[in-house]
């Protein structure tokens, strides 16, 4: 007889305290990226999965950059995905508790990676092993990937699995910290590019009468490019309401006016600027590196054209693309989104809503190959990548139960 959802959740509850202990110890397994060696954390997950009777693939395209993959069947229907790597912890003296202690205090687990995203990954891992232990004879492929390269782009983690290994599941659930009130269906694109500005050198004693200062020209170039961030673009119809609500959410959470239009506009940041050759020489050249995040109305090439058109009035200017990717999204009507809403409502009395994110996740790598990728996971946004990062114990437990419900909905009920 097929197990009921109620029985699955009830039987799963006995592992919740064990899950929190696992998370606490997981935080203590350093997996800082850069430099990117996550082998200690990967061994911890490998041992855990093998203890539960699962076969494990150890994927190491570069020394220390490890991903762990486990499959039931061919793993091509639904993948659970999360990253082991974390950003550097910074000054230890500014932490309330040691950043790799996994300290449990007043209903929270503290430490680097607690919210981003060892909490979500721990919940996914427990959902995977408990579900496959309690449910027999799955007729659809299920997999879990704990990847080691997300914080620096994912090329040796999720992208490697999808591109080089060819594992491109129909659905991918990522446990990144969306919070349990939202599920992310898409993200803005990104373009990094360099603008080189040329001038004419002269002796500083005759400036500004002689020579052409490239740094002064660069200042005008920067102002011209920043004007592009004031333009509203038209996103696809099915994203209009989601883009508006996502912007309002960002404004509310960050307390910054103007963010309500962030998913209709380009963002713009000058991250690096290098100019001149010597203090007493009129600068003959200046180089400016830009980061722009792209709304779903545009593609990378569209942005470069906008920049070139805006700078066409200047002589002695070159534009060079450094890197980037187009904006991407999964249809808000995907079956996986339905399963998230169903499980969150039935198990947690939550009605999560779809959203877009300004940053990047590994979801884009799977969308590139046609997967429906959705992000849904626990976390406390205000401490992510900061000092005293933490995650609510109750949120981790609830996420685990909801993940069980999602698996049930996707693999049994449907």
C-alpha positions in Angstrom: 0.0 0.0 0.0 1.3 3.5 -0.9 2.3 5.6 2.1 0.1 8.6 2.8 1.5 12.1 3.1 0.4 12.3 6.7 2.2 9.1 7.6 5.3 10.3 5.7 5.4 13.5 7.6 4.7 11.9 11.0 7.4 9.3 10.5 9.8 11.9 9.2 9.5 14.0 12.3 11.6 11.7 14.4 14.7 12.8 12.4 14.3 16.5 13.0 16.6 16.9 16.0 19.1 14.7 14.3 18.9 17.1 11.3 19.8 20.1 13.4 22.8 18.3 14.9 23.9 17.3 11.4 23.6 21.0 10.4 25.6 22.2 13.4 28.5 19.7 12.6 28.2 20.5 8.8 29.0 24.2 9.5 32.1 23.1 11.3 33.4 21.4 8.1 35.2 24.3 6.4 34.3 24.8 2.7 35.4 28.4 2.1 35.4 29.6 -1.5 37.7 31.1 -2.4 40.0 29.2 -2.2 37.4 26.5 -2.9 38.6 23.3 -1.3 35.3 21.7 -0.1 36.6 18.1 0.4 36.1 18.0 4.1 32.4 19.0 3.7 32.1 16.6 0.8 33.4 13.7 2.8 30.9 14.5 5.5 28.0 14.3 3.1 29.4 11.2 1.4 29.6 9.4 4.7 26.1 10.5 5.6 24.5 9.2 2.3 26.4 6.0 2.4 25.3 5.4 6.0 21.7 5.6 4.7 22.6 3.0 2.0 22.9 5.3 -1.0 25.6 5.0 -3.7 27.6 8.2 -4.2 29.5 9.7 -7.1 32.5 11.8 -6.2 33.0 14.5 -8.8 36.2 16.4 -8.7 37.0 18.3 -11.9 39.7 20.3 -10.0 41.6 19.4 -6.9 39.4 20.1 -3.9 36.4 21.4 -5.9 34.1 18.5 -5.2 30.4 17.8 -5.9 28.6 14.8 -4.4 25.8 13.2 -6.5 23.4 10.4 -5.5 20.7 9.0 -7.6 17.6 6.7 -7.4 17.0 5.4 -10.8 18.4 7.6 -13.6 17.9 10.8 -11.6 16.5 12.6 -14.6 13.1 13.5 -13.4 13.7 15.6 -10.2 17.0 16.8 -8.7 17.4 18.3 -5.3 20.4 20.7 -5.4 22.4 22.8 -3.0 25.9 24.1 -2.5 28.4 23.2 0.1 30.8 26.1 -0.4 30.5 29.3 1.6 32.0 32.8 1.3 35.0 33.8 3.6 34.0 34.6 7.2 36.0 37.9 7.6 37.2 39.2 10.9 36.6 36.6 13.6 36.5 39.2 16.3 33.3 40.6 14.9 31.4 37.3 15.3 29.3 36.8 18.4 30.2 33.1 18.2 33.1 31.5 16.3 32.1 31.3 12.6 32.7 27.6 12.3 31.2 26.6 15.7 27.7 25.7 14.5 26.6 27.1 17.9 23.0 26.5 18.8 21.6 29.3 20.8 18.0 30.5 21.5 16.4 28.6 18.5 19.1 29.5 16.0 22.2 27.7 14.5 25.0 30.2 14.1 28.0 30.1 11.7 29.2 30.8 8.2 26.9 29.1 5.7 24.1 28.6 8.1 21.6 30.4 5.8 23.6 30.3 2.6 23.1 27.4 2.4 24.1 24.6 4.7 20.7 24.9 6.4 18.8 24.4 3.2 21.1 21.7 1.9 20.9 19.8 5.2 17.1 19.8 5.0 17.3 18.6 1.4 19.6 15.8 2.3 17.4 14.5 5.1 14.3 14.8 2.9 16.1 12.7 0.3 17.2 9.9 2.6 14.0 9.7 4.7 11.7 9.8 1.6 13.7 7.1 -0.2 13.8 5.0 3.0 10.0 5.2 3.5 8.8 5.0 -0.1 9.5 1.9 -2.1 9.6 1.3 -5.8 9.9 4.8 -7.1 9.2 4.7 -10.8 10.7 8.2 -11.6 14.3 9.2 -11.3 15.3 11.2 -8.2 18.8 12.7 -7.5 20.5 15.0 -5.1 23.6 17.1 -5.9 25.6 18.8 -3.2 27.9 21.0 -5.3 31.1 22.8 -4.4 31.5 25.8 -6.7 28.4 28.0 -6.5 29.9 31.0 -4.8 32.3 31.6 -7.7 29.9 30.9 -10.5 29.2 27.2 -10.5 31.2 26.3 -13.6 32.9 23.3 -11.8 29.7 22.4 -9.9 26.2 22.5 -11.3 27.2 23.6 -14.8 29.7 20.8 -14.9 27.0 18.3 -13.9 24.5 19.6 -16.5 27.0 20.3 -19.3 29.9 17.8 -19.1 28.1 15.0 -17.4 24.8 15.5 -19.2 22.5 15.2 -16.2 19.7 17.6 -17.0 16.6 16.7 -15.0 13.2 17.8 -16.0 12.8 19.5 -12.6 15.4 21.0 -10.3 14.6 22.2 -6.7 17.3 24.3 -5.3 17.4 24.9 -1.5 18.9 28.4 -1.7 17.5 30.9 0.9 14.4 32.3 -0.7 12.7 32.2 2.7 9.6 29.9 3.0 7.2 32.7 2.0 8.7 33.0 -1.5 9.9 30.7 -4.3 12.2 32.1 -6.9 11.4 31.2 -10.5 14.0 33.4 -12.2 16.9 35.8 -11.9 18.3 38.9 -13.7 21.1 38.4 -16.1 24.5 39.9 -15.7 27.1 41.6 -17.9 30.6 42.6 -16.9 32.4 44.8 -19.4 35.4 47.1 -19.6 35.5 50.6 -21.1 38.9 51.9 -22.1 39.1 55.6 -22.5 42.0 57.2 -24.4 43.4 60.7 -24.0 46.6 62.6 -24.8 49.4 63.0 -22.3 51.0 66.4 -21.4 52.9 67.9 -18.5 50.6 68.5 -15.5 51.9 72.1 -15.1 50.0 73.1 -18.3 46.8 71.2 -17.6 43.9 71.8 -18.3 45.2 73.8 -21.3 47.2 71.1 -22.8 46.6 67.4 -23.3 43.3 65.5 -23.0 42.8 63.9 -19.6 41.4 60.4 -20.0 40.2 60.3 -16.4 38.0 63.4 -16.9 36.6 61.8 -20.0 36.0 58.6 -18.0 33.9 60.6 -15.5 31.6 61.7 -18.3 31.5 58.1 -19.7 30.4 56.9 -16.3 27.6 59.5 -16.0 26.4 58.6 -19.5 26.2 54.9 -18.7 24.5 55.4 -15.4 21.6 57.1 -17.2 20.8 53.7 -18.7 19.8 52.6 -15.2 16.9 55.2 -15.3 15.1 53.5 -18.2 12.1 51.2 -17.6 12.0 48.2 -19.9 9.0 46.0 -20.7 9.3 42.4 -19.3 7.4 39.4 -20.6 3.6 39.6 -19.8 3.7 36.5 -17.5 6.4 38.1 -15.4 4.9 41.7 -15.1 3.1 41.2 -11.8 5.9 39.0 -10.4 8.5 41.6 -11.3 6.5 44.3 -9.6 5.9 42.4 -6.4 9.5 41.2 -6.3 10.6 44.8 -6.5 8.2 45.9 -3.8 9.5 43.0 -1.6 13.1 44.1 -2.2 12.2 47.7 -1.3 10.5 46.6 1.9 13.3 44.3 3.0 16.2 46.6 2.2 14.4 49.9 3.0 15.7 51.5 -0.2 13.5 53.8 -2.4 13.6 53.0 -6.1 14.1 49.2 -5.7 10.4 48.7 -6.6 11.5 49.2 -10.3 14.7 47.0 -10.1 13.2 44.2 -12.1 12.2 46.6 -14.9 15.6 48.3 -15.1 19.3 47.8 -15.5 21.4 48.1 -12.4 24.8 49.7 -12.8 28.0 49.6 -10.7 31.5 50.9 -11.4 33.6 48.3 -9.6 37.1 49.1 -10.7 38.8 52.1 -12.2 42.5 52.4 -13.2 43.9 55.5 -14.8 47.0 57.6 -15.5 50.7 56.8 -15.5 52.1 59.4 -13.0 50.8 62.2 -10.9 52.5 64.9 -12.9 51.3 63.6 -16.3 47.9 64.3 -17.9 46.3 60.8 -17.9 46.6 59.3 -21.4 44.3 56.4 -20.6 41.7 55.1 -18.1 40.0 51.7 -17.7 36.6 51.3 -16.1 35.0 47.9 -15.2 31.2 47.8 -15.0 28.7 45.3 -13.5 25.1 45.6 -14.9 22.2 43.3 -14.0 19.8 42.7 -16.8 16.0 42.7 -16.6 14.0 40.0 -18.4 13.2 42.5 -21.2 16.8 42.4 -22.5 19.7 40.1 -23.3 23.4 40.7 -22.9 23.9 41.8 -26.5 21.1 44.3 -26.1 22.9 45.9 -23.2 26.2 46.1 -25.0 24.4 47.8 -27.9 22.8 50.3 -25.5 26.2 51.1 -24.0 27.8 51.5 -27.4 25.0 53.8 -28.6 25.3 55.9 -25.4 29.0 56.3 -25.8 29.0 56.9 -29.6 29.4 60.6 -28.9 32.9 60.1 -27.4 36.1 59.6 -29.4 38.8 57.3 -28.1 36.5 54.8 -26.3 36.6 51.0 -26.6 34.2 48.5 -25.0 35.2 45.0 -24.2 32.9 42.3 -22.8 34.4 40.4 -19.8 31.7 37.8 -18.9 28.0 37.4 -18.3 24.8 35.5 -19.0 21.3 36.4 -20.1 18.3 36.7 -17.6 16.4 33.4 -17.2 13.3 32.1 -15.7 11.1 29.1 -15.3 7.4 29.4 -16.1 5.4 30.3 -13.0 3.0 27.5 -14.1 5.6 24.8 -13.8 4.5 21.6 -12.0 7.3 22.1 -9.5 5.9 25.5 -8.4 2.5 23.8 -7.9 4.1 21.2 -5.7 5.9 23.9 -3.6 2.6 25.8 -3.1 0.7 22.6 -2.3 3.3 21.3 0.3 3.9 24.6 1.9 0.2 25.2 2.4 -0.7 21.7 3.5 2.2 21.2 5.8 3.2 24.7 6.9 0.0 26.7 6.4 2.1 29.0 4.2 1.0 30.5 0.8 4.4 31.2 -0.9 4.4 33.5 -3.9 6.6 33.5 -6.9 9.5 36.0 -7.1 12.5 37.0 -9.1 16.0 37.6 -7.6 18.6 40.3 -8.4 21.6 38.0 -8.0 22.5 34.6 -9.5 21.9 31.0 -8.5 22.8 27.7 -10.0 19.3 27.5 -11.3 20.5 29.3 -14.4 22.8 26.5 -15.4 20.0 24.0 -15.5 17.6 26.4 -17.2 20.2 26.7 -19.9 19.6 23.0 -20.8 15.8 23.2 -20.5 15.2 22.2 -16.9 12.4 23.8 -14.8 14.5 25.1 -11.9 12.9 26.7 -8.9 14.6 28.0 -5.7 12.8 27.4 -2.4 14.6 27.3 0.9 15.0 28.6 4.5 17.3 31.4 5.5 17.7 34.7 7.2 18.5 37.3 4.5 19.8 40.0 6.8 22.7 37.8 8.0 23.7 36.1 4.7 27.4 36.8 3.8 27.6 38.9 7.0 28.9 38.6 10.5 26.8 36.4 12.8 25.1 34.5 10.0 22.4 32.3 11.5 19.3 30.3 10.6 16.1 29.5 12.6 15.9 25.9 13.8 12.2 25.9 13.2 12.6 27.1 9.7 15.0 24.3 8.9 12.7 21.7 10.4 9.7 23.1 8.5 11.6 23.3 5.2 12.5 19.6 5.7 8.9 18.7 6.2 7.8 20.8 3.2 10.5 19.1 1.1 9.1 15.7 2.0 5.7 17.1 0.9 7.2 18.3 -2.4 8.7 14.9 -3.1 5.4 13.2 -2.3 3.5 15.5 -4.6 6.0 15.2 -7.5 6.8 11.5 -7.2 3.7 9.8 -5.8 0.6 11.9 -6.2 1.3 12.9 -9.7 
